[in-house]
Amino acid sequence: MAQTTTKAKPKKSASTKSGARKTTSAKSKTTSAKKSTARKPRVSKPVVVSHDDIALRAYQIWMEKGQPVGEDVINWQQAEAELSTAA
């Protein structure tokens, strides 16, 4: 006489009988390689200020100072510094 085996059906838990669904987050299902935690230093892009804008600001600085003679390079450098940080 041959034995017949019947597989027992798994019992449903009380939470699934009442209609509640078991959910799992998408994060737990996805497996991804971890990215490197070392960050590269950010390199700021150079600010491009036009020659005309610098010349105009240098002129304004020169006028504000009372039109002194011999400070054109200082005024130009100050104008560059102001405009590059403002942009």
MARRO-805770 format. One record per residue (C-alpha): chain; residue in three letters; residue number from 1; x, y, z. Coordinates in Angstrom, 3 decimals. Layout:
MARRO-805770
+-------+-----+-----+----------+----------+----------+
| chain | res |   n |       xx |       yy |       zz |
+-------+-----+-----+----------+----------+----------+
|     A | ALA | NUM |        X |        Y |        Z |
...
+-------+-----+-----+----------+----------+----------+
This chain:
MARRO-805770
+-------+-----+-----+----------+----------+----------+
| chain | res |   n |       xx |       yy |       zz |
+-------+-----+-----+----------+----------+----------+
|     A | MET |   1 |    0.000 |    0.000 |    0.000 |
|     A | ALA |   2 |    1.443 |    3.349 |   -1.075 |
|     A | GLN |   3 |    1.592 |    6.185 |    1.371 |
|     A | THR |   4 |    0.175 |    9.463 |    0.277 |
|     A | THR |   5 |    1.511 |   12.545 |    1.851 |
|     A | THR |   6 |   -0.417 |   15.734 |    2.033 |
|     A | LYS |   7 |    1.299 |   18.999 |    2.586 |
|     A | ALA |   8 |   -0.086 |   21.088 |    5.379 |
|     A | LYS |   9 |   -1.192 |   24.522 |    4.321 |
|     A | PRO |  10 |    0.418 |   27.358 |    6.270 |
|     A | LYS |  11 |   -1.933 |   28.996 |    8.707 |
|     A | LYS |  12 |   -2.849 |   32.575 |    8.074 |
|     A | SER |  13 |   -2.120 |   34.941 |   10.894 |
|     A | ALA |  14 |   -4.861 |   36.980 |   12.478 |
|     A | SER |  15 |   -3.589 |   40.185 |   10.870 |
|     A | THR |  16 |   -3.949 |   38.825 |    7.363 |
|     A | LYS |  17 |   -7.402 |   37.424 |    8.015 |
|     A | SER |  18 |   -8.732 |   40.830 |    8.974 |
|     A | GLY |  19 |   -7.712 |   42.303 |    5.629 |
|     A | ALA |  20 |   -4.553 |   44.084 |    6.703 |
|     A | ARG |  21 |   -1.717 |   43.735 |    4.238 |
|     A | LYS |  22 |    1.853 |   43.191 |    5.124 |
|     A | THR |  23 |    4.046 |   45.663 |    3.328 |
|     A | THR |  24 |    7.756 |   45.894 |    3.020 |
|     A | SER |  25 |    9.599 |   49.015 |    2.166 |
|     A | ALA |  26 |   11.228 |   49.389 |   -1.215 |
|     A | LYS |  27 |   14.542 |   50.098 |    0.476 |
|     A | SER |  28 |   14.689 |   46.660 |    2.034 |
|     A | LYS |  29 |   14.157 |   44.960 |   -1.313 |
|     A | THR |  30 |   16.718 |   46.887 |   -3.280 |
|     A | THR |  31 |   20.341 |   46.080 |   -2.909 |
|     A | SER |  32 |   22.766 |   48.588 |   -4.193 |
|     A | ALA |  33 |   26.458 |   48.988 |   -3.836 |
|     A | LYS |  34 |   27.349 |   51.605 |   -1.287 |
|     A | LYS |  35 |   28.900 |   54.700 |   -2.718 |
|     A | SER |  36 |   32.191 |   55.918 |   -1.433 |
|     A | THR |  37 |   31.759 |   58.078 |    1.642 |
|     A | ALA |  38 |   34.819 |   60.172 |    0.839 |
|     A | ARG |  39 |   33.720 |   63.435 |   -0.696 |
|     A | LYS |  40 |   35.669 |   65.322 |   -3.252 |
|     A | PRO |  41 |   36.294 |   68.953 |   -2.361 |
|     A | ARG |  42 |   34.098 |   71.329 |   -4.273 |
|     A | VAL |  43 |   35.930 |   73.499 |   -6.701 |
|     A | SER |  44 |   34.209 |   76.787 |   -7.256 |
|     A | LYS |  45 |   33.841 |   77.939 |  -10.810 |
|     A | PRO |  46 |   35.684 |   81.139 |  -11.610 |
|     A | VAL |  47 |   33.451 |   84.163 |  -11.756 |
|     A | VAL |  48 |   33.565 |   85.857 |  -15.118 |
|     A | VAL |  49 |   33.221 |   89.627 |  -14.892 |
|     A | SER |  50 |   33.461 |   91.676 |  -18.049 |
|     A | HIS |  51 |   36.212 |   94.202 |  -18.609 |
|     A | ASP |  52 |   33.637 |   96.959 |  -19.023 |
|     A | ASP |  53 |   32.003 |   96.163 |  -15.666 |
|     A | ILE |  54 |   35.365 |   96.311 |  -13.905 |
|     A | ALA |  55 |   36.291 |   99.548 |  -15.667 |
|     A | LEU |  56 |   32.981 |  101.153 |  -14.682 |
|     A | ARG |  57 |   33.328 |  100.118 |  -11.034 |
|     A | ALA |  58 |   36.987 |  101.263 |  -10.942 |
|     A | TYR |  59 |   35.851 |  104.635 |  -12.311 |
|     A | GLN |  60 |   33.131 |  104.876 |   -9.649 |
|     A | ILE |  61 |   35.681 |  104.094 |   -6.918 |
|     A | TRP |  62 |   38.038 |  106.718 |   -8.344 |
|     A | MET |  63 |   35.238 |  109.299 |   -8.336 |
|     A | GLU |  64 |   34.202 |  108.395 |   -4.767 |
|     A | LYS |  65 |   37.794 |  108.898 |   -3.586 |
|     A | GLY |  66 |   37.934 |  112.365 |   -5.099 |
|     A | GLN |  67 |   39.828 |  111.522 |   -8.308 |
|     A | PRO |  68 |   43.283 |  110.915 |   -6.797 |
|     A | VAL |  69 |   46.243 |  110.543 |   -9.118 |
|     A | GLY |  70 |   48.218 |  107.264 |   -9.227 |
|     A | GLU |  71 |   45.660 |  104.906 |   -7.672 |
|     A | ASP |  72 |   44.316 |  103.422 |  -10.889 |
|     A | VAL |  73 |   45.725 |   99.923 |  -10.248 |
|     A | ILE |  74 |   44.455 |   99.898 |   -6.659 |
|     A | ASN |  75 |   41.014 |  101.012 |   -7.832 |
|     A | TRP |  76 |   40.996 |   98.353 |  -10.550 |
|     A | GLN |  77 |   41.926 |   95.597 |   -8.093 |
|     A | GLN |  78 |   39.290 |   96.759 |   -5.642 |
|     A | ALA |  79 |   36.674 |   96.753 |   -8.417 |
|     A | GLU |  80 |   37.672 |   93.206 |   -9.440 |
|     A | ALA |  81 |   37.452 |   92.001 |   -5.849 |
|     A | GLU |  82 |   34.043 |   93.591 |   -5.270 |
|     A | LEU |  83 |   32.532 |   92.274 |   -8.492 |
|     A | SER |  84 |   33.938 |   88.758 |   -8.191 |
|     A | THR |  85 |   32.511 |   88.290 |   -4.691 |
|     A | ALA |  86 |   29.177 |   89.889 |   -5.605 |
|     A | ALA |  87 |   28.550 |   87.521 |   -8.531 |
+-------+-----+-----+----------+----------+----------+
